[in-house]
Amino acid sequence: MTPNPPSLLKKTEVCQKLALSLRTLESMVKAGTFPPPVRMGKHVYWSEAAVSAWMGRMFGPQEAWRPNR
């Protein structure tokens, strides 16, 4: 059985999903705070799973927060 290929996002799609500018995304990748893209020809892509995992790490503490009682 062949596994399903990952769902891929273009740079502009990642920026739209995260409400980031292209420059900010490029800076985050360069700083190592965002997963690096995979180059295919002259384009770069991110797997949707990698972007979702990054979002989970970033927002996990916020989502786990509970008010003091």
N, C-alpha and C positions, 0 to 999 in steps of 0.2 A: 504494500500500500504506500503510495506516494503522499508525504505530508503536504498540507495546504501551504502555498507560498505566503509569506508575511504580507500584510497590507502595508503598502508604502505611502509615505507622505513626502511631497516635494517641500523645498525650503519655504516657499510662500504659504503652503498649507500649515506647516508647523508654526510659522509666525502668526497666522490667523487664529489657529487653535489656542495659542498661548498669549495672544494680544501683545506680541513683541515686534520690534522693527527688525529688518534684516541685519542691520549692524549690531543690534543687541544680541541676536542669536549667534552671529559669527563670533562676537566677543566672548560669549558664554562657552562656546565650543573651544575657542583658543585657550581660555582660562581653565578648561577641564571641568567646568561645572555643569555641562550638558553633554550628552552622548555625541560622539563624533558621527558624521554622516558616512554613508557608503557611496562612493563615486561609481556611477555607471555611465561611461562615455563622458559627455561634458556636463552631466547633471549629477546632483547629489540628492540622496534620499535618506529618510529615517524610517525604521519600522514603527508602526503605530504602537506596537507592544513596548518598544524602548521609550517612546515618548510618554506612554501611560505609566510605565514603571518610574520614570523620573518624576512625574506629577505625584505619584503615590509617595515617593520619598520626601518630596518637598512639602506636601500638604498633609501627610500622615499625622505629624504632631498636632496640627491644628484640628484635624478631624477627631483625634483621640481626646482632645481637651474636654474636661468636665468642670463645671463651676464648683467652687468650694461651698460646702453646705454648713 
